[in-house]
Amino acid sequence: MFKKILIVLFAVLLFGYIGFTMVYLNFFHVSEDLVCKKVEVEIANTLGQNYISGNEVVTLMKNMNVFPVGKKLSKISASEIEGKLANNKLIKKAECFKTVGGDVKIKVYQRIPVIRIFSQKGSYYVDNERKIMPVPNNFAAYVPVAVGNIDNEYAEKQLYDFASFLQKDKFWNSQITQIYVTAKRDVILTPMVGNHQIIMGKIEDYKENLDKLRTFYEKGLNKIGWNRYSTINLKYKNQVVCTLTAAALKARSEISDSTE
């Protein structure tokens, strides 16, 4: 008896599912004849910063002849819209959906900048996938800035690694404001606090040298003052070589003269 009940129940559920599927497919087929009247654009992974707006996405679609409003859903290719939007260098990927009500919804994922580059070849960002990213209109991301003798390969590899390290470290992210690369690929850093320049040497040694600098900050500058030196040189192994500012030299000279 119980087995017969299970068989009947299964048959009811099966026919119900088939009926629902047929109704759904028929409705969806009808909806394909609807004309799109509205597009909704969502900008995802913004992290509080929009490098591209919904209006800009709409303008892109219009310029690429894939704007869906006014077209039948059957004539709208979601994959074509996704592909063309993804060709824009500010966009990581796009997802396009057609609704049964006749609307088109588009979700755009931005590229995330990690470092801003100013070089002889122009200004651009490197994103979190090590790819060159153009500078958005009317927007500047709060990321480390690198200037000087920089080519794309150096920006995408060594500078990307260094900038990623800075962003993940709360202290260095707030302290280092600019990275300057010399013709010999030595790196000079400009800090937020203090009037000194930090001569770091080759960028590959950044972890060791920044550890050395932090120790010097904590045990040295915190006691004698942050404006005593004009340069702090980290290039020499196990050493920190400093140059006094003109004011500090003058003060030291006056002290020396007074003791003679």
C-alpha positions as CSV (number, residue, x, y, z in Angstrom):
1,M,0.0,0.0,0.0
2,F,2.8,2.4,1.0
3,K,4.6,1.6,-2.2
4,K,1.6,2.4,-4.3
5,I,1.2,5.8,-2.5
6,L,4.9,6.6,-3.3
7,I,4.3,5.7,-7.0
8,V,1.2,7.9,-7.2
9,L,3.0,10.7,-5.5
10,F,6.0,10.4,-7.8
11,A,3.7,10.4,-10.9
12,V,1.9,13.5,-9.6
13,L,5.2,15.3,-9.0
14,L,6.6,14.3,-12.4
15,F,3.5,15.4,-14.4
16,G,3.5,18.6,-12.3
17,Y,7.1,19.3,-13.2
18,I,6.5,18.6,-16.9
19,G,3.5,20.9,-16.9
20,F,5.4,23.7,-15.2
21,T,8.3,23.3,-17.6
22,M,6.0,23.5,-20.6
23,V,4.2,26.6,-19.3
24,Y,7.6,28.3,-18.4
25,L,9.1,27.6,-21.8
26,N,6.0,28.8,-23.6
27,F,6.0,32.0,-21.5
28,F,9.7,32.6,-22.2
29,H,9.1,32.0,-25.9
30,V,6.4,34.7,-25.8
31,S,8.7,37.0,-23.8
32,E,11.3,36.8,-26.6
33,D,8.9,38.8,-28.7
34,L,8.8,41.6,-26.2
35,V,10.6,44.8,-27.0
36,C,13.2,45.9,-24.5
37,K,12.1,49.2,-22.8
38,K,14.7,49.5,-20.1
39,V,18.3,48.7,-19.3
40,E,19.6,48.4,-15.7
41,V,23.4,48.7,-15.2
42,E,25.0,47.6,-11.9
43,I,28.7,48.3,-11.2
44,A,30.1,45.5,-9.1
45,N,33.2,45.3,-6.9
46,T,33.4,49.1,-6.5
47,L,35.2,49.0,-3.1
48,G,33.7,52.5,-2.7
49,Q,35.3,53.7,-6.0
50,N,33.6,53.8,-9.3
51,Y,36.0,54.0,-12.2
52,I,33.2,53.7,-14.7
53,S,29.6,54.7,-14.3
54,G,26.3,53.2,-15.5
55,N,25.9,56.1,-17.9
56,E,29.3,55.4,-19.4
57,V,28.4,51.8,-19.9
58,V,25.2,52.9,-21.7
59,T,27.3,55.2,-23.9
60,L,29.7,52.4,-24.7
61,M,26.8,50.1,-25.8
62,K,25.4,52.8,-28.0
63,N,28.8,53.5,-29.6
64,M,29.2,49.7,-30.3
65,N,25.7,49.3,-31.7
66,V,24.6,46.9,-29.0
67,F,22.3,49.1,-27.0
68,P,19.2,46.9,-26.5
69,V,16.4,49.4,-25.8
70,G,13.9,49.3,-28.7
71,K,14.9,45.9,-29.9
72,K,13.0,42.6,-29.5
73,L,14.6,40.3,-26.9
74,S,15.0,37.7,-29.6
75,K,17.3,40.1,-31.5
76,I,19.4,40.9,-28.4
77,S,22.6,38.8,-28.0
78,A,23.6,38.8,-24.3
79,S,27.0,37.2,-25.2
80,E,27.7,39.9,-27.8
81,I,27.0,42.7,-25.2
82,E,29.2,40.9,-22.7
83,G,32.1,40.5,-25.1
84,K,32.1,44.1,-26.4
85,L,31.9,45.6,-23.0
86,A,34.8,43.4,-21.8
87,N,36.9,44.8,-24.6
88,N,37.0,48.1,-22.7
89,K,40.1,48.3,-20.6
90,L,38.3,49.6,-17.5
91,I,36.1,46.5,-17.4
92,K,37.2,43.1,-16.2
93,K,34.0,41.3,-17.3
94,A,30.3,41.9,-17.9
95,E,27.2,39.7,-17.4
96,C,24.0,40.4,-19.3
97,F,20.6,39.0,-18.5
98,K,17.2,39.3,-20.2
99,T,14.2,39.3,-17.9
100,V,10.8,37.8,-18.6
101,G,9.4,41.3,-18.3
102,G,11.4,42.5,-21.2
103,D,14.1,44.4,-19.4
104,V,17.9,43.9,-19.9
105,K,20.1,43.8,-16.8
106,I,23.9,44.2,-17.1
107,K,26.4,43.6,-14.3
108,V,29.8,45.2,-14.9
109,Y,32.9,44.2,-12.9
110,Q,35.6,46.9,-12.8
111,R,39.3,46.4,-13.0
112,I,41.0,47.3,-9.7
113,P,44.1,49.6,-9.9
114,V,47.1,48.7,-7.7
115,I,49.6,51.4,-8.8
116,R,49.6,54.6,-10.8
117,I,52.5,55.0,-13.3
118,F,53.9,58.3,-14.7
119,S,56.5,57.6,-17.3
120,Q,57.8,59.0,-20.6
121,K,55.2,56.9,-22.4
122,G,52.3,58.5,-20.5
123,S,50.2,57.8,-17.4
124,Y,48.3,54.6,-16.6
125,Y,47.5,52.2,-13.9
126,V,48.5,48.6,-13.4
127,D,45.5,46.5,-12.1
128,N,45.3,43.6,-9.7
129,E,45.9,41.2,-12.6
130,R,49.1,42.9,-13.7
131,K,47.5,44.4,-16.7
132,I,47.8,48.0,-18.0
133,M,44.7,50.0,-17.3
134,P,43.9,53.5,-18.6
135,V,43.3,56.4,-16.3
136,P,39.5,56.9,-15.9
137,N,38.0,60.2,-16.8
138,N,37.7,62.6,-13.8
139,F,38.8,60.1,-11.2
140,A,42.1,59.3,-9.4
141,A,42.4,56.1,-7.4
142,Y,44.2,56.3,-4.0
143,V,47.1,53.9,-4.8
144,P,50.9,54.3,-4.7
145,V,52.4,56.5,-7.4
146,A,55.5,55.6,-9.4
147,V,57.4,58.1,-11.6
148,G,60.6,58.0,-13.6
149,N,62.3,55.5,-15.9
150,I,59.6,52.9,-16.1
151,D,58.6,50.6,-19.0
152,N,55.5,48.4,-19.0
153,E,57.3,45.2,-18.1
154,Y,58.9,46.7,-15.0
155,A,55.6,48.2,-14.0
156,E,53.7,44.9,-14.4
157,K,56.3,42.9,-12.5
158,Q,58.6,44.5,-9.9
159,L,56.6,47.7,-9.3
160,Y,53.3,45.7,-9.1
161,D,54.9,43.4,-6.4
162,F,56.2,46.4,-4.4
163,A,52.9,48.3,-4.6
164,S,50.9,45.2,-3.6
165,F,53.2,44.8,-0.5
166,L,52.7,48.5,0.4
167,Q,48.9,48.3,0.1
168,K,48.8,45.2,2.4
169,D,50.9,46.9,5.1
170,K,48.9,49.5,7.0
171,F,52.0,51.5,8.1
172,W,53.8,51.6,4.7
173,N,50.6,52.2,2.8
174,S,50.0,55.4,4.7
175,Q,53.7,56.4,4.8
176,I,55.0,56.0,1.2
177,T,53.5,58.6,-1.1
178,Q,55.8,58.3,-4.2
179,I,58.2,55.9,-5.8
180,Y,60.9,57.3,-8.1
181,V,62.8,55.0,-10.4
182,T,66.2,56.3,-11.7
183,A,67.8,55.5,-15.0
184,K,69.9,52.7,-13.3
185,R,66.7,51.3,-11.7
186,D,67.5,52.5,-8.2
187,V,64.4,53.3,-6.2
188,I,63.9,56.5,-4.2
189,L,60.9,56.8,-1.9
190,T,59.1,59.9,-0.7
191,P,57.5,59.5,2.7
192,M,54.4,61.2,4.1
193,V,56.1,62.1,7.4
194,G,59.5,63.8,7.5
195,N,61.4,65.9,4.9
196,H,63.8,63.1,4.0
197,Q,64.2,61.0,0.8
198,I,64.6,57.3,1.2
199,I,67.3,55.8,-1.1
200,M,66.2,52.1,-1.2
201,G,68.4,50.8,-4.0
202,K,67.2,47.9,-6.2
203,I,63.5,47.2,-5.7
204,E,64.1,43.5,-5.3
205,D,65.5,44.1,-1.8
206,Y,62.4,46.0,-0.6
207,K,61.4,43.7,2.2
208,E,64.8,43.6,3.9
209,N,65.3,47.3,3.4
210,L,61.9,48.4,4.7
211,D,62.3,46.2,7.8
212,K,65.6,48.0,8.3
213,L,64.0,51.4,7.8
214,R,61.1,50.6,10.2
215,T,63.6,49.7,12.9
216,F,65.5,52.9,12.3
217,Y,62.3,54.9,12.5
218,E,61.3,53.3,15.8
219,K,64.6,53.4,17.5
220,G,66.1,56.5,15.9
221,L,63.8,59.1,14.4
222,N,61.2,58.7,17.1
223,K,63.8,59.9,19.6
224,I,65.9,62.5,17.6
225,G,63.1,63.9,15.4
226,W,61.8,63.2,11.9
227,N,63.3,66.3,10.2
228,R,66.9,65.8,11.1
229,Y,68.0,64.1,7.9
230,S,67.7,65.0,4.2
231,T,68.4,61.4,3.0
232,I,68.2,58.0,4.5
233,N,70.2,55.5,2.4
234,L,69.3,51.8,2.7
235,K,71.5,50.5,-0.1
236,Y,74.3,49.1,2.2
237,K,73.8,45.8,3.8
238,N,73.1,46.0,7.6
239,Q,73.6,49.7,7.5
240,V,71.5,52.9,7.4
241,V,73.5,55.9,6.1
242,C,72.0,59.3,6.7
243,T,72.7,62.8,5.5
244,L,72.0,65.7,7.9
245,T,69.8,68.6,6.7
246,A,71.3,72.0,6.3
247,A,69.6,73.1,9.5
248,A,70.9,70.2,11.4
249,L,74.4,70.8,10.1
250,K,74.2,74.4,11.1
251,A,72.9,73.6,14.6
252,R,75.7,71.0,15.1
253,S,78.3,73.6,13.9
254,E,77.0,76.1,16.4
255,I,77.1,73.6,19.2
256,S,80.7,72.7,18.3
257,D,81.8,76.4,18.1
258,S,80.2,77.1,21.5
259,T,82.2,74.3,23.2
260,E,85.6,75.4,21.9
